[in-house]
């Protein structure tokens, strides 16, 4: 690029988009990249604070910001994503399907340690909808060395961001509590769970309401596992009271891989995650019924995208876990 005064730049091509900013409004492109400056443009440029301007140098060996950003974006995306047109050294990535956003956080950090490159994204494991902007790949300077772009492309040899589509799940719900079984109080877990899973296209296929009886809960869980529900939820009986036996039923099974009992998210400290082969068996504590966001809201998108929940993931929820 070359620097010209605006008066001397008449007849030359602008090297990059020039935008106008109105407080409280989106930016607007006033002059696109490659626009040939006319005498009528001089006053507009000065009103924008542009008394000197970068002019396109066709012979430059450097890579233009738009070209660099587009290269990174195309290389960095995985399934069910699309890259938009480059503008102001950035390309936005949008979701082509509803689903769970998957990000390699360590590589995301590493690429942002390279001077001149920038990648920003929504939080890992966010639930996103078709058409949502989920990430942006950018180049900071107007022109950048090819070696720096190449360094970024090496880090993007595998997709940095991708989408796992949600599945329509058949959910089995086992609600425990003698006070509910006997009719003393009304069950609140069915409407609670139903309100959470319906927006994703899943449904509660069957519910059993049981007293705090260990054998009955064991038999119900056996039955639900044989019926091959996609997800099994057990509600209530997850705490430390004398009659809280639901967690014991899960913990005592030899065929169950218990990932975590307890989470660093409030509400949801007594949350449980286990797997019987590929079937998630989830314990929901009664405290979730207090209302508001909880650990279930955070974990549910992973379950519906069939993303395996790990102990490390549950531990990572401590950062931001006080909801």
C-alpha positions in Angstrom: 0.0 0.0 0.0 1.0 3.6 -0.5 -0.1 6.7 1.5 -1.5 9.6 -0.5 -3.1 12.9 0.6 -6.8 12.7 -0.4 -6.3 15.4 -3.0 -3.4 13.4 -4.6 -5.3 10.2 -4.5 -7.9 11.2 -7.1 -8.0 8.5 -9.7 -6.4 5.9 -7.4 -8.0 2.8 -5.9 -8.8 2.6 -2.2 -7.0 -0.3 -0.5 -9.7 -1.3 1.9 -13.3 -0.6 2.9 -13.9 2.7 4.6 -16.8 2.8 7.0 -18.8 5.4 8.7 -19.7 5.1 12.4 -22.8 6.6 13.9 -23.0 6.2 17.7 -25.7 3.6 18.6 -25.9 2.3 15.0 -24.1 -0.4 12.9 -21.2 0.7 10.8 -21.9 1.4 7.2 -19.5 1.0 4.2 -19.0 4.4 2.6 -16.4 3.4 0.1 -15.7 -0.3 -0.8 -12.2 -1.7 -1.4 -11.1 -0.8 -4.9 -13.2 2.3 -5.2 -11.6 4.9 -7.6 -11.5 8.2 -5.8 -13.1 11.2 -7.6 -12.9 14.9 -6.8 -16.4 14.6 -5.4 -15.2 12.1 -2.8 -12.6 14.5 -1.2 -15.0 16.4 1.1 -16.7 13.1 2.2 -13.3 11.6 3.1 -12.3 14.7 5.1 -15.6 14.6 6.9 -14.7 11.0 7.9 -11.3 12.3 9.2 -9.4 10.9 6.2 -6.9 13.6 5.1 -4.5 10.9 4.1 -5.4 7.5 2.7 -3.9 4.1 1.8 -4.0 3.4 -1.9 -3.9 -0.1 -3.4 -0.4 -1.2 -4.5 -0.9 -3.9 -7.1 2.7 -5.0 -6.9 2.7 -5.5 -3.1 4.1 -8.9 -1.9 1.9 -8.7 1.2 -1.5 -10.4 1.6 -4.5 -8.1 1.9 -6.5 -8.3 5.1 -9.6 -9.6 3.3 -7.7 -12.3 1.5 -6.0 -13.5 4.6 -9.2 -13.5 6.7 -11.0 -15.5 4.0 -8.2 -18.1 3.8 -8.3 -18.6 7.6 -12.1 -18.9 7.7 -12.4 -21.4 4.9 -9.6 -23.5 6.5 -10.9 -23.2 10.0 -14.5 -24.5 9.8 -15.9 -27.9 10.1 -19.3 -29.5 9.5 -22.6 -27.5 9.1 -20.9 -24.0 8.9 -20.6 -21.4 6.2 -18.1 -18.5 5.7 -19.4 -15.1 4.6 -17.8 -12.6 2.3 -14.7 -10.8 3.7 -15.1 -7.3 4.9 -12.8 -5.0 6.8 -10.3 -7.9 7.3 -12.9 -10.2 8.8 -15.2 -13.1 7.8 -18.2 -14.2 9.8 -19.1 -17.9 10.2 -22.7 -18.8 10.4 -24.5 -22.1 11.4 -26.2 -24.0 8.6 -28.1 -26.1 11.2 -29.3 -26.0 14.8 -26.8 -27.8 16.9 -24.0 -27.8 19.5 -21.0 -25.6 18.8 -17.7 -27.5 19.2 -14.5 -25.4 19.6 -10.9 -26.5 20.1 -10.3 -24.0 22.9 -6.5 -24.6 23.1 -6.0 -24.0 19.4 -8.3 -21.0 19.6 -6.0 -19.5 22.2 -2.8 -20.4 20.3 -3.9 -18.8 17.0 -4.8 -15.6 18.9 -1.2 -15.5 20.3 0.0 -14.9 16.7 0.4 -11.1 16.2 -1.8 -10.0 13.3 -4.4 -12.8 13.5 -7.7 -12.8 15.4 -10.4 -15.5 15.9 -13.4 -15.0 18.1 -16.2 -17.3 18.8 -19.2 -18.0 21.0 -18.6 -20.2 24.0 -17.7 -23.8 23.4 -20.8 -26.1 23.7 -23.2 -23.3 23.0 -26.6 -24.3 21.6 -26.9 -22.4 18.3 -29.6 -22.0 15.7 -29.4 -22.0 11.9 -28.3 -18.6 10.7 -26.5 -17.6 14.0 -23.2 -16.0 13.7 -20.9 -18.2 15.7 -17.3 -17.1 15.0 -15.2 -14.5 13.2 -11.8 -15.0 11.6 -9.8 -11.8 11.1 -6.5 -10.1 10.2 -5.6 -7.0 12.1 -3.3 -5.1 9.8 -4.4 -4.0 6.3 -1.6 -6.1 4.8 0.2 -9.0 6.4 3.1 -11.3 5.6 2.3 -14.6 3.9 4.4 -16.4 6.5 2.0 -15.3 9.3 -1.0 -16.5 7.4 0.7 -19.8 6.7 1.4 -20.1 10.5 -2.3 -19.7 11.1 -3.2 -22.2 8.4 -1.0 -24.8 9.9 -3.0 -24.5 13.2 -6.1 -24.9 11.2 -5.1 -28.2 9.6 -8.1 -29.6 11.5 -11.4 -27.6 11.9 -11.3 -25.2 14.7 -15.1 -24.8 15.0 -17.9 -27.2 13.9 -21.5 -28.0 14.7 -23.0 -31.3 15.9 -26.7 -31.3 15.0 -29.2 -32.0 17.7 -31.2 -35.3 17.7 -34.8 -35.9 18.5 -34.5 -37.9 21.6 -36.9 -40.3 23.3 -36.6 -39.5 27.0 -37.5 -41.7 30.0 -38.4 -39.9 33.2 -38.3 -41.6 36.6 -39.6 -39.3 39.4 -39.0 -40.4 43.0 -40.6 -39.1 46.1 -43.1 -40.7 48.5 -44.7 -37.3 48.9 -45.4 -37.1 45.1 -46.4 -40.8 44.8 -48.9 -40.5 47.6 -50.5 -37.4 46.1 -49.4 -35.0 49.0 -47.8 -32.7 46.5 -48.1 -32.3 42.7 -45.3 -33.5 40.5 -43.3 -30.5 39.1 -40.6 -32.3 37.3 -42.6 -33.4 34.3 -43.5 -29.9 33.2 -40.0 -28.7 34.1 -38.2 -31.3 31.9 -40.8 -31.0 29.2 -40.2 -27.2 29.0 -36.5 -27.8 28.6 -36.5 -30.5 25.9 -39.4 -29.5 23.7 -37.6 -26.5 22.1 -35.0 -29.0 20.9 -37.6 -31.3 19.3 -37.3 -34.0 21.9 -40.0 -35.4 24.1 -40.7 -37.4 27.3 -41.8 -40.8 26.0 -42.7 -42.2 29.5 -42.8 -41.1 33.1 -42.9 -43.3 36.2 -43.6 -41.7 39.7 -42.3 -43.9 42.5 -42.0 -43.8 46.3 -38.6 -43.6 48.0 -38.2 -47.4 47.7 -34.9 -48.6 46.5 -36.1 -51.9 44.9 -38.9 -50.1 43.0 -36.4 -47.5 41.7 -34.0 -50.3 40.7 -36.7 -52.2 38.9 -37.9 -49.0 37.1 -34.3 -48.2 35.9 -33.9 -51.8 34.7 -37.1 -51.5 32.7 -36.1 -48.2 31.2 -32.7 -49.5 30.2 -34.3 -52.5 28.4 -36.7 -50.1 26.6 -33.7 -48.4 25.1 -34.6 -44.8 25.8 -32.1 -42.3 24.3 -31.8 -40.5 27.7 -33.0 -41.6 31.1 -33.6 -38.9 33.7 -34.1 -39.7 37.4 -35.4 -36.8 39.5 -35.4 -36.3 43.2 -33.6 -38.4 45.8 -30.2 -37.0 44.9 -29.2 -35.2 48.1 -28.0 -36.3 51.5 -31.3 -37.0 53.4 -32.0 -40.4 54.9 -34.6 -41.2 52.2 -32.6 -40.0 49.2 -31.9 -43.4 47.6 -32.0 -42.5 43.9 -28.3 -41.8 43.7 -27.5 -45.1 45.5 -29.4 -47.0 42.8 -27.1 -45.6 40.1 -23.9 -45.8 42.2 -24.4 -49.4 43.0 -24.9 -50.7 39.5 -21.8 -52.6 38.2 -22.8 -51.9 34.5 -22.9 -48.1 35.1 -20.0 -45.7 34.4 -20.5 -42.9 36.8 -18.9 -39.7 35.4 -19.7 -37.4 38.3 -21.9 -37.1 41.4 -21.9 -33.5 42.3 -21.2 -30.5 40.1 -19.6 -27.1 40.7 -22.7 -25.3 39.3 -25.3 -23.7 41.5 -28.2 -24.6 41.2 -27.2 -28.2 40.6 -24.6 -29.2 43.2 -26.2 -32.7 43.6 -26.4 -33.3 39.8 -25.3 -36.8 38.6 -24.0 -38.0 35.2 -23.6 -41.7 34.4 -23.6 -43.9 31.3 -24.8 -47.4 30.7 -22.9 -48.1 27.4 -24.1 -45.2 25.2 -27.2 -44.3 27.2 -26.9 -41.3 29.5 -28.4 -41.8 32.9 -28.9 -38.4 34.6 -29.8 -37.6 38.1 -31.6 -34.2 38.6 -31.8 -32.8 42.1 -35.0 -31.2 43.4 -33.2 -27.9 43.8 -33.5 -27.3 40.1 -37.2 -26.6 40.6 -36.4 -23.3 42.3 -36.3 -21.8 38.8 -33.8 -19.9 36.7 -30.8 -21.3 34.8 -29.1 -24.4 36.2 -26.6 -27.1 35.5 -29.3 -28.9 33.4 -29.6 -26.0 31.0 -25.8 -26.1 30.5 -25.5 -29.9 30.0 -28.7 -30.6 28.1 -27.4 -29.4 24.7 -24.5 -31.8 24.9 -26.9 -34.7 25.7 -29.1 -33.9 22.7 -26.1 -33.7 20.4 -24.8 -37.0 21.7 -21.6 -35.4 22.9 -20.1 -37.5 25.7 -20.0 -35.7 29.0 -16.7 -36.1 30.9 -15.5 -35.5 34.4 -13.1 -32.9 33.1 -16.0 -31.1 31.5 -18.1 -31.1 34.6 -15.1 -29.7 36.6 -14.6 -27.0 34.0 -18.1 -25.6 34.7 -16.8 -24.2 38.0 -15.6 -21.1 36.0 -18.9 -19.3 35.7 -20.8 -21.9 37.6 -22.4 -19.6 40.1 -25.5 -18.8 38.1 
